[in-house]
Amino acid sequence: MALEFHCADVGVACKNVATAATADELIAAVAEHAKAKHSVDLNQTLIDYAVTKVRTTGG
Ligand SMILES: [Zn+2]
């Protein structure tokens, strides 16, 4: 089982998909990507919103 976060799921015109085994790792990956590619610093509000968009994949 893995967690996925798709930038497109939050309305961003970006095909990036972040994947991780745990929510903490996923948020870290998303935060790094958001900063690097979108010049966005994730605050708690954005993190809370992003968490609602996380997909669970695999078995
Ligand atoms: Zn992105």
N, CA, C, O and the ligand as a Tripos MOL2 file, in Angstrom:
@<TRIPOS>MOLECULE
protein
  237   235    60     0     0
PROTEIN
NO_CHARGES

@<TRIPOS>ATOM
      1 N           0.8470   -1.1910    0.0000 N.3       1 MET1
      2 CA          0.0000    0.0000    0.0000 C.3       1 MET1
      3 C           0.8800    1.2370    0.0000 C.2       1 MET1
      4 O           1.9350    1.2820    0.6330 O.2       1 MET1
      5 N           0.4110    2.2400   -0.7300 N.am      2 ALA2
      6 CA          1.1610    3.4820   -0.7910 C.3       2 ALA2
      7 C           0.2020    4.6540   -0.8030 C.2       2 ALA2
      8 O          -0.9780    4.5170   -1.1260 O.2       2 ALA2
      9 N           0.7280    5.7890   -0.4480 N.am      3 LEU3
     10 CA         -0.0470    7.0200   -0.4770 C.3       3 LEU3
     11 C           0.4270    7.8590   -1.6550 C.2       3 LEU3
     12 O           1.6170    7.9150   -1.9650 O.2       3 LEU3
     13 N          -0.5220    8.4980   -2.2920 N.am      4 GLU4
     14 CA         -0.1910    9.3480   -3.4340 C.3       4 GLU4
     15 C          -0.8430   10.7040   -3.2530 C.2       4 GLU4
     16 O          -1.9540   10.8300   -2.7380 O.2       4 GLU4
     17 N          -0.1040   11.7200   -3.7010 N.am      5 PHE5
     18 CA         -0.6960   13.0580   -3.7620 C.3       5 PHE5
     19 C          -0.4830   13.5970   -5.1740 C.2       5 PHE5
     20 O           0.6440   13.7000   -5.6590 O.2       5 PHE5
     21 N          -1.5980   13.9360   -5.8160 N.am      6 HIS6
     22 CA         -1.5460   14.4700   -7.1720 C.3       6 HIS6
     23 C          -1.7510   15.9760   -7.1000 C.2       6 HIS6
     24 O          -2.7560   16.4500   -6.5720 O.2       6 HIS6
     25 N          -0.7890   16.7270   -7.6360 N.am      7 CYS7
     26 CA         -0.9530   18.1800   -7.6790 C.3       7 CYS7
     27 C          -2.2790   18.5580   -8.3430 C.2       7 CYS7
     28 O          -2.9560   19.4910   -7.9100 O.2       7 CYS7
     29 N          -2.6390   17.8320   -9.3880 N.am      8 ALA8
     30 CA         -3.8560   18.1580  -10.1270 C.3       8 ALA8
     31 C          -5.0920   18.0780   -9.2390 C.2       8 ALA8
     32 O          -6.0930   18.7430   -9.5060 O.2       8 ALA8
     33 N          -5.0280   17.2770   -8.1980 N.am      9 ASP9
     34 CA         -6.1860   17.1120   -7.3130 C.3       9 ASP9
     35 C          -6.4920   18.3670   -6.4970 C.2       9 ASP9
     36 O          -7.5960   18.5170   -5.9740 O.2       9 ASP9
     37 N          -5.5260   19.2570   -6.3900 N.am     10 VAL10
     38 CA         -5.7820   20.5100   -5.6750 C.3      10 VAL10
     39 C          -5.8740   21.6880   -6.6470 C.2      10 VAL10
     40 O          -5.7550   22.8510   -6.2620 O.2      10 VAL10
     41 N          -6.0910   21.3440   -7.9280 N.am     11 GLY11
     42 CA         -6.3340   22.3890   -8.9060 C.3      11 GLY11
     43 C          -5.0980   23.0240   -9.4960 C.2      11 GLY11
     44 O          -5.1780   24.0690  -10.1430 O.2      11 GLY11
     45 N          -3.9390   22.3920   -9.2750 N.am     12 VAL12
     46 CA         -2.7030   22.9140   -9.8220 C.3      12 VAL12
     47 C          -2.4540   22.2730  -11.1850 C.2      12 VAL12
     48 O          -2.6050   21.0620  -11.3460 O.2      12 VAL12
     49 N          -2.0750   23.0880  -12.1580 N.am     13 ALA13
     50 CA         -1.7760   22.5710  -13.4840 C.3      13 ALA13
     51 C          -0.3850   21.9490  -13.4760 C.2      13 ALA13
     52 O           0.5750   22.5320  -13.9810 O.2      13 ALA13
     53 N          -0.2930   20.7760  -12.9050 N.am     14 CYS14
     54 CA          0.9850   20.1140  -12.6890 C.3      14 CYS14
     55 C           0.6970   18.6210  -12.6520 C.2      14 CYS14
     56 O          -0.2670   18.1820  -12.0260 O.2      14 CYS14
     57 N           1.5420   17.8410  -13.3290 N.am     15 LYS15
     58 CA          1.3080   16.4090  -13.4010 C.3      15 LYS15
     59 C           2.0770   15.6440  -12.3290 C.2      15 LYS15
     60 O           2.1110   14.4140  -12.3440 O.2      15 LYS15
     61 N           2.6910   16.3680  -11.4040 N.am     16 ASN16
     62 CA          3.4830   15.6770  -10.3910 C.3      16 ASN16
     63 C           2.6120   14.7880   -9.5010 C.2      16 ASN16
     64 O           1.5180   15.1650   -9.0820 O.2      16 ASN16
     65 N           3.1370   13.6040   -9.2350 N.am     17 VAL17
     66 CA          2.5140   12.7060   -8.2770 C.3      17 VAL17
     67 C           3.5640   12.3460   -7.2360 C.2      17 VAL17
     68 O           4.5810   11.7300   -7.5540 O.2      17 VAL17
     69 N           3.3120   12.7330   -5.9970 N.am     18 ALA18
     70 CA          4.2180   12.3740   -4.9080 C.3      18 ALA18
     71 C           3.7200   11.0710   -4.2940 C.2      18 ALA18
     72 O           2.5200   10.8910   -4.0860 O.2      18 ALA18
     73 N           4.6440   10.1730   -4.0080 N.am     19 THR19
     74 CA          4.2670    8.9020   -3.3930 C.3      19 THR19
     75 C           5.1320    8.6520   -2.1710 C.2      19 THR19
     76 O           6.2950    9.0510   -2.1240 O.2      19 THR19
     77 N           4.5530    7.9940   -1.1920 N.am     20 ALA20
     78 CA          5.2840    7.6500    0.0230 C.3      20 ALA20
     79 C           4.5310    6.5410    0.7400 C.2      20 ALA20
     80 O           3.3690    6.2630    0.4460 O.2      20 ALA20
     81 N           5.2120    5.9220    1.6780 N.am     21 ALA21
     82 CA          4.6060    4.8240    2.4310 C.3      21 ALA21
     83 C           3.8030    5.3210    3.6230 C.2      21 ALA21
     84 O           2.8720    4.6560    4.0780 O.2      21 ALA21
     85 N           4.1690    6.4900    4.1210 N.am     22 THR22
     86 CA          3.4790    7.0190    5.2940 C.3      22 THR22
     87 C           3.0390    8.4630    5.0380 C.2      22 THR22
     88 O           3.5850    9.1520    4.1760 O.2      22 THR22
     89 N           2.0540    8.8970    5.7960 N.am     23 ALA23
     90 CA          1.5310   10.2530    5.6300 C.3      23 ALA23
     91 C           2.6180   11.2920    5.8990 C.2      23 ALA23
     92 O           2.7150   12.2900    5.1850 O.2      23 ALA23
     93 N           3.4270   11.0620    6.9160 N.am     24 ASP24
     94 CA          4.4840   12.0210    7.2420 C.3      24 ASP24
     95 C           5.4720   12.1640    6.0880 C.2      24 ASP24
     96 O           5.8790   13.2700    5.7340 O.2      24 ASP24
     97 N           5.8510   11.0190    5.5050 N.am     25 GLU25
     98 CA          6.7880   11.0580    4.3770 C.3      25 GLU25
     99 C           6.1470   11.7430    3.1750 C.2      25 GLU25
    100 O           6.8000   12.4850    2.4420 O.2      25 GLU25
    101 N           4.8700   11.4820    2.9910 N.am     26 LEU26
    102 CA          4.1800   12.0710    1.8450 C.3      26 LEU26
    103 C           4.1170   13.5880    1.9830 C.2      26 LEU26
    104 O           4.4020   14.3140    1.0310 O.2      26 LEU26
    105 N           3.7480   14.0570    3.1490 N.am     27 ILE27
    106 CA          3.6690   15.4990    3.3670 C.3      27 ILE27
    107 C           5.0330   16.1480    3.1570 C.2      27 ILE27
    108 O           5.1340   17.2360    2.5920 O.2      27 ILE27
    109 N           6.0680   15.4750    3.6140 N.am     28 ALA28
    110 CA          7.4250   16.0040    3.4290 C.3      28 ALA28
    111 C           7.7500   16.1180    1.9470 C.2      28 ALA28
    112 O           8.3220   17.1120    1.4990 O.2      28 ALA28
    113 N           7.3770   15.0860    1.1880 N.am     29 ALA29
    114 CA          7.6480   15.0930   -0.2480 C.3      29 ALA29
    115 C           6.8320   16.1670   -0.9510 C.2      29 ALA29
    116 O           7.3310   16.8520   -1.8440 O.2      29 ALA29
    117 N           5.5830   16.3080   -0.5460 N.am     30 VAL30
    118 CA          4.7210   17.3230   -1.1530 C.3      30 VAL30
    119 C           5.2370   18.7150   -0.8260 C.2      30 VAL30
    120 O           5.2570   19.5950   -1.6870 O.2      30 VAL30
    121 N           5.6490   18.9130    0.4100 N.am     31 ALA31
    122 CA          6.1620   20.2170    0.8200 C.3      31 ALA31
    123 C           7.4050   20.5820    0.0220 C.2      31 ALA31
    124 O           7.5690   21.7230   -0.4080 O.2      31 ALA31
    125 N           8.2780   19.5960   -0.1690 N.am     32 GLU32
    126 CA          9.5030   19.8410   -0.9200 C.3      32 GLU32
    127 C           9.1790   20.1970   -2.3670 C.2      32 GLU32
    128 O           9.7530   21.1240   -2.9380 O.2      32 GLU32
    129 N           8.2490   19.4420   -2.9470 N.am     33 HIS33
    130 CA          7.8450   19.6990   -4.3280 C.3      33 HIS33
    131 C           7.1760   21.0630   -4.4630 C.2      33 HIS33
    132 O           7.4730   21.8120   -5.3940 O.2      33 HIS33
    133 N           6.2830   21.3850   -3.5460 N.am     34 ALA34
    134 CA          5.5600   22.6530   -3.6150 C.3      34 ALA34
    135 C           6.5270   23.8280   -3.5600 C.2      34 ALA34
    136 O           6.3680   24.8230   -4.2670 O.2      34 ALA34
    137 N           7.5320   23.6880   -2.7020 N.am     35 LYS35
    138 CA          8.5260   24.7520   -2.5720 C.3      35 LYS35
    139 C           9.3800   24.8610   -3.8320 C.2      35 LYS35
    140 O           9.6240   25.9560   -4.3390 O.2      35 LYS35
    141 N           9.8310   23.7060   -4.3280 N.am     36 ALA36
    142 CA         10.7550   23.6910   -5.4600 C.3      36 ALA36
    143 C          10.0740   24.0900   -6.7650 C.2      36 ALA36
    144 O          10.6410   24.8380   -7.5610 O.2      36 ALA36
    145 N           8.8580   23.5930   -6.9840 N.am     37 LYS37
    146 CA          8.2080   23.7660   -8.2840 C.3      37 LYS37
    147 C           7.1610   24.8610   -8.3000 C.2      37 LYS37
    148 O           6.8810   25.4430   -9.3470 O.2      37 LYS37
    149 N           6.5870   25.1420   -7.1530 N.am     38 HIS38
    150 CA          5.4940   26.1110   -7.1230 C.3      38 HIS38
    151 C           5.8010   27.3250   -6.2580 C.2      38 HIS38
    152 O           4.9690   28.2240   -6.1340 O.2      38 HIS38
    153 N           6.9940   27.3600   -5.6570 N.am     39 SER39
    154 CA          7.3870   28.4640   -4.7730 C.3      39 SER39
    155 C           6.3410   28.6930   -3.6860 C.2      39 SER39
    156 O           6.0380   29.8290   -3.3210 O.2      39 SER39
    157 N           5.7960   27.5890   -3.1770 N.am     40 VAL40
    158 CA          4.7820   27.6560   -2.1340 C.3      40 VAL40
    159 C           5.3170   26.9950   -0.8730 C.2      40 VAL40
    160 O           5.7850   25.8570   -0.8990 O.2      40 VAL40
    161 N           5.2390   27.7270    0.2260 N.am     41 ASP41
    162 CA          5.5510   27.1310    1.5300 C.3      41 ASP41
    163 C           4.2560   26.5950    2.1250 C.2      41 ASP41
    164 O           3.2980   27.3400    2.3290 O.2      41 ASP41
    165 N           4.2390   25.3060    2.3970 N.am     42 LEU42
    166 CA          3.0300   24.7110    2.9550 C.3      42 LEU42
    167 C           2.8590   25.1320    4.4060 C.2      42 LEU42
    168 O           3.7210   24.8720    5.2440 O.2      42 LEU42
    169 N           1.7400   25.7860    4.6940 N.am     43 ASN43
    170 CA          1.4040   26.0440    6.0910 C.3      43 ASN43
    171 C           0.4090   24.9750    6.5510 C.2      43 ASN43
    172 O           0.0300   24.0980    5.7750 O.2      43 ASN43
    173 N          -0.0010   25.0540    7.7840 N.am     44 GLN44
    174 CA         -0.8550   23.9910    8.3230 C.3      44 GLN44
    175 C          -2.1780   23.8890    7.5680 C.2      44 GLN44
    176 O          -2.7030   22.7940    7.3660 O.2      44 GLN44
    177 N          -2.7090   25.0300    7.1560 N.am     45 THR45
    178 CA         -3.9690   25.0220    6.4130 C.3      45 THR45
    179 C          -3.8120   24.2740    5.0950 C.2      45 THR45
    180 O          -4.6610   23.4630    4.7260 O.2      45 THR45
    181 N          -2.7260   24.5550    4.3950 N.am     46 LEU46
    182 CA         -2.4860   23.8790    3.1200 C.3      46 LEU46
    183 C          -2.2260   22.3890    3.3260 C.2      46 LEU46
    184 O          -2.6670   21.5570    2.5340 O.2      46 LEU46
    185 N          -1.5130   22.0670    4.3850 N.am     47 ILE47
    186 CA         -1.2550   20.6630    4.6830 C.3      47 ILE47
    187 C          -2.5640   19.9410    4.9770 C.2      47 ILE47
    188 O          -2.8020   18.8420    4.4760 O.2      47 ILE47
    189 N          -3.4090   20.5660    5.7930 N.am     48 ASP48
    190 CA         -4.6930   19.9470    6.1230 C.3      48 ASP48
    191 C          -5.5260   19.7120    4.8650 C.2      48 ASP48
    192 O          -6.1880   18.6830    4.7230 O.2      48 ASP48
    193 N          -5.4810   20.6850    3.9560 N.am     49 TYR49
    194 CA         -6.2230   20.5390    2.7100 C.3      49 TYR49
    195 C          -5.6070   19.4290    1.8570 C.2      49 TYR49
    196 O          -6.3230   18.5930    1.3050 O.2      49 TYR49
    197 N          -4.3020   19.4260    1.7540 N.am     50 ALA50
    198 CA         -3.6280   18.4110    0.9440 C.3      50 ALA50
    199 C          -3.9310   17.0020    1.4520 C.2      50 ALA50
    200 O          -4.1120   16.0730    0.6640 O.2      50 ALA50
    201 N          -3.9820   16.8580    2.7510 N.am     51 VAL51
    202 CA         -4.2420   15.5400    3.3380 C.3      51 VAL51
    203 C          -5.5950   14.9950    2.8880 C.2      51 VAL51
    204 O          -5.7630   13.7880    2.7160 O.2      51 VAL51
    205 N          -6.5530   15.8970    2.6990 N.am     52 THR52
    206 CA         -7.8760   15.4370    2.2720 C.3      52 THR52
    207 C          -7.8620   14.9200    0.8380 C.2      52 THR52
    208 O          -8.7960   14.2460    0.4030 O.2      52 THR52
    209 N          -6.7920   15.2410    0.1030 N.am     53 LYS53
    210 CA         -6.6970   14.8590   -1.3090 C.3      53 LYS53
    211 C          -5.7750   13.6630   -1.5330 C.2      53 LYS53
    212 O          -5.5570   13.2420   -2.6700 O.2      53 LYS53
    213 N          -5.2470   13.1280   -0.4600 N.am     54 VAL54
    214 CA         -4.3170   12.0040   -0.5930 C.3      54 VAL54
    215 C          -5.0760   10.7560   -1.0390 C.2      54 VAL54
    216 O          -6.1560   10.4450   -0.5370 O.2      54 VAL54
    217 N          -4.4870   10.0670   -1.9790 N.am     55 ARG55
    218 CA         -5.0660    8.8110   -2.4640 C.3      55 ARG55
    219 C          -4.2830    7.6390   -1.8830 C.2      55 ARG55
    220 O          -3.0720    7.7210   -1.6780 O.2      55 ARG55
    221 N          -4.9830    6.5690   -1.6290 N.am     56 THR56
    222 CA         -4.3370    5.3360   -1.1800 C.3      56 THR56
    223 C          -4.3580    4.3520   -2.3420 C.2      56 THR56
    224 O          -5.4010    4.1170   -2.9530 O.2      56 THR56
    225 N          -3.2040    3.7830   -2.6370 N.am     57 THR57
    226 CA         -3.1050    2.8760   -3.7850 C.3      57 THR57
    227 C          -2.5390    1.5390   -3.3420 C.2      57 THR57
    228 O          -1.9800    1.4050   -2.2530 O.2      57 THR57
    229 N          -2.6970    0.5670   -4.2050 N.am     58 GLY58
    230 CA         -2.1370   -0.7320   -3.9370 C.3      58 GLY58
    231 C          -2.9010   -1.4770   -2.8480 C.2      58 GLY58
    232 O          -3.9590   -1.0410   -2.3930 O.2      58 GLY58
    233 N          -2.3380   -2.6070   -2.4470 N.am     59 GLY59
    234 CA         -3.0660   -3.4370   -1.5080 C.3      59 GLY59
    235 C          -2.4850   -3.3150   -0.1510 C.2      59 GLY59
    236 O          -2.9700   -3.9480    0.7870 O.2      59 GLY59
    237 ZN          3.2170   20.2490   -8.6220 Zn       60 ZN60
@<TRIPOS>BOND
     1     1     2 1
     2     2     3 1
     3     3     4 2
     4     3     5 am
     5     5     6 1
     6     6     7 1
     7     7     8 2
     8     7     9 am
     9     9    10 1
    10    10    11 1
    11    11    12 2
    12    11    13 am
    13    13    14 1
    14    14    15 1
    15    15    16 2
    16    15    17 am
    17    17    18 1
    18    18    19 1
    19    19    20 2
    20    19    21 am
    21    21    22 1
    22    22    23 1
    23    23    24 2
    24    23    25 am
    25    25    26 1
    26    26    27 1
    27    27    28 2
    28    27    29 am
    29    29    30 1
    30    30    31 1
    31    31    32 2
    32    31    33 am
    33    33    34 1
    34    34    35 1
    35    35    36 2
    36    35    37 am
    37    37    38 1
    38    38    39 1
    39    39    40 2
    40    39    41 am
    41    41    42 1
    42    42    43 1
    43    43    44 2
    44    43    45 am
    45    45    46 1
    46    46    47 1
    47    47    48 2
    48    47    49 am
    49    49    50 1
    50    50    51 1
    51    51    52 2
    52    51    53 am
    53    53    54 1
    54    54    55 1
    55    55    56 2
    56    55    57 am
    57    57    58 1
    58    58    59 1
    59    59    60 2
    60    59    61 am
    61    61    62 1
    62    62    63 1
    63    63    64 2
    64    63    65 am
    65    65    66 1
    66    66    67 1
    67    67    68 2
    68    67    69 am
    69    69    70 1
    70    70    71 1
    71    71    72 2
    72    71    73 am
    73    73    74 1
    74    74    75 1
    75    75    76 2
    76    75    77 am
    77    77    78 1
    78    78    79 1
    79    79    80 2
    80    79    81 am
    81    81    82 1
    82    82    83 1
    83    83    84 2
    84    83    85 am
    85    85    86 1
    86    86    87 1
    87    87    88 2
    88    87    89 am
    89    89    90 1
    90    90    91 1
    91    91    92 2
    92    91    93 am
    93    93    94 1
    94    94    95 1
    95    95    96 2
    96    95    97 am
    97    97    98 1
    98    98    99 1
    99    99   100 2
   100    99   101 am
   101   101   102 1
   102   102   103 1
   103   103   104 2
   104   103   105 am
   105   105   106 1
   106   106   107 1
   107   107   108 2
   108   107   109 am
   109   109   110 1
   110   110   111 1
   111   111   112 2
   112   111   113 am
   113   113   114 1
   114   114   115 1
   115   115   116 2
   116   115   117 am
   117   117   118 1
   118   118   119 1
   119   119   120 2
   120   119   121 am
   121   121   122 1
   122   122   123 1
   123   123   124 2
   124   123   125 am
   125   125   126 1
   126   126   127 1
   127   127   128 2
   128   127   129 am
   129   129   130 1
   130   130   131 1
   131   131   132 2
   132   131   133 am
   133   133   134 1
   134   134   135 1
   135   135   136 2
   136   135   137 am
   137   137   138 1
   138   138   139 1
   139   139   140 2
   140   139   141 am
   141   141   142 1
   142   142   143 1
   143   143   144 2
   144   143   145 am
   145   145   146 1
   146   146   147 1
   147   147   148 2
   148   147   149 am
   149   149   150 1
   150   150   151 1
   151   151   152 2
   152   151   153 am
   153   153   154 1
   154   154   155 1
   155   155   156 2
   156   155   157 am
   157   157   158 1
   158   158   159 1
   159   159   160 2
   160   159   161 am
   161   161   162 1
   162   162   163 1
   163   163   164 2
   164   163   165 am
   165   165   166 1
   166   166   167 1
   167   167   168 2
   168   167   169 am
   169   169   170 1
   170   170   171 1
   171   171   172 2
   172   171   173 am
   173   173   174 1
   174   174   175 1
   175   175   176 2
   176   175   177 am
   177   177   178 1
   178   178   179 1
   179   179   180 2
   180   179   181 am
   181   181   182 1
   182   182   183 1
   183   183   184 2
   184   183   185 am
   185   185   186 1
   186   186   187 1
   187   187   188 2
   188   187   189 am
   189   189   190 1
   190   190   191 1
   191   191   192 2
   192   191   193 am
   193   193   194 1
   194   194   195 1
   195   195   196 2
   196   195   197 am
   197   197   198 1
   198   198   199 1
   199   199   200 2
   200   199   201 am
   201   201   202 1
   202   202   203 1
   203   203   204 2
   204   203   205 am
   205   205   206 1
   206   206   207 1
   207   207   208 2
   208   207   209 am
   209   209   210 1
   210   210   211 1
   211   211   212 2
   212   211   213 am
   213   213   214 1
   214   214   215 1
   215   215   216 2
   216   215   217 am
   217   217   218 1
   218   218   219 1
   219   219   220 2
   220   219   221 am
   221   221   222 1
   222   222   223 1
   223   223   224 2
   224   223   225 am
   225   225   226 1
   226   226   227 1
   227   227   228 2
   228   227   229 am
   229   229   230 1
   230   230   231 1
   231   231   232 2
   232   231   233 am
   233   233   234 1
   234   234   235 1
   235   235   236 2
@<TRIPOS>SUBSTRUCTURE
     1 MET1         2 RESIDUE 1 A MET
     2 ALA2         6 RESIDUE 1 A ALA
     3 LEU3        10 RESIDUE 1 A LEU
     4 GLU4        14 RESIDUE 1 A GLU
     5 PHE5        18 RESIDUE 1 A PHE
     6 HIS6        22 RESIDUE 1 A HIS
     7 CYS7        26 RESIDUE 1 A CYS
     8 ALA8        30 RESIDUE 1 A ALA
     9 ASP9        34 RESIDUE 1 A ASP
    10 VAL10       38 RESIDUE 1 A VAL
    11 GLY11       42 RESIDUE 1 A GLY
    12 VAL12       46 RESIDUE 1 A VAL
    13 ALA13       50 RESIDUE 1 A ALA
    14 CYS14       54 RESIDUE 1 A CYS
    15 LYS15       58 RESIDUE 1 A LYS
    16 ASN16       62 RESIDUE 1 A ASN
    17 VAL17       66 RESIDUE 1 A VAL
    18 ALA18       70 RESIDUE 1 A ALA
    19 THR19       74 RESIDUE 1 A THR
    20 ALA20       78 RESIDUE 1 A ALA
    21 ALA21       82 RESIDUE 1 A ALA
    22 THR22       86 RESIDUE 1 A THR
    23 ALA23       90 RESIDUE 1 A ALA
    24 ASP24       94 RESIDUE 1 A ASP
    25 GLU25       98 RESIDUE 1 A GLU
    26 LEU26      102 RESIDUE 1 A LEU
    27 ILE27      106 RESIDUE 1 A ILE
    28 ALA28      110 RESIDUE 1 A ALA
    29 ALA29      114 RESIDUE 1 A ALA
    30 VAL30      118 RESIDUE 1 A VAL
    31 ALA31      122 RESIDUE 1 A ALA
    32 GLU32      126 RESIDUE 1 A GLU
    33 HIS33      130 RESIDUE 1 A HIS
    34 ALA34      134 RESIDUE 1 A ALA
    35 LYS35      138 RESIDUE 1 A LYS
    36 ALA36      142 RESIDUE 1 A ALA
    37 LYS37      146 RESIDUE 1 A LYS
    38 HIS38      150 RESIDUE 1 A HIS
    39 SER39      154 RESIDUE 1 A SER
    40 VAL40      158 RESIDUE 1 A VAL
    41 ASP41      162 RESIDUE 1 A ASP
    42 LEU42      166 RESIDUE 1 A LEU
    43 ASN43      170 RESIDUE 1 A ASN
    44 GLN44      174 RESIDUE 1 A GLN
    45 THR45      178 RESIDUE 1 A THR
    46 LEU46      182 RESIDUE 1 A LEU
    47 ILE47      186 RESIDUE 1 A ILE
    48 ASP48      190 RESIDUE 1 A ASP
    49 TYR49      194 RESIDUE 1 A TYR
    50 ALA50      198 RESIDUE 1 A ALA
    51 VAL51      202 RESIDUE 1 A VAL
    52 THR52      206 RESIDUE 1 A THR
    53 LYS53      210 RESIDUE 1 A LYS
    54 VAL54      214 RESIDUE 1 A VAL
    55 ARG55      218 RESIDUE 1 A ARG
    56 THR56      222 RESIDUE 1 A THR
    57 THR57      226 RESIDUE 1 A THR
    58 GLY58      230 RESIDUE 1 A GLY
    59 GLY59      234 RESIDUE 1 A GLY
    60 ZN60       237 GROUP 0 **** ****
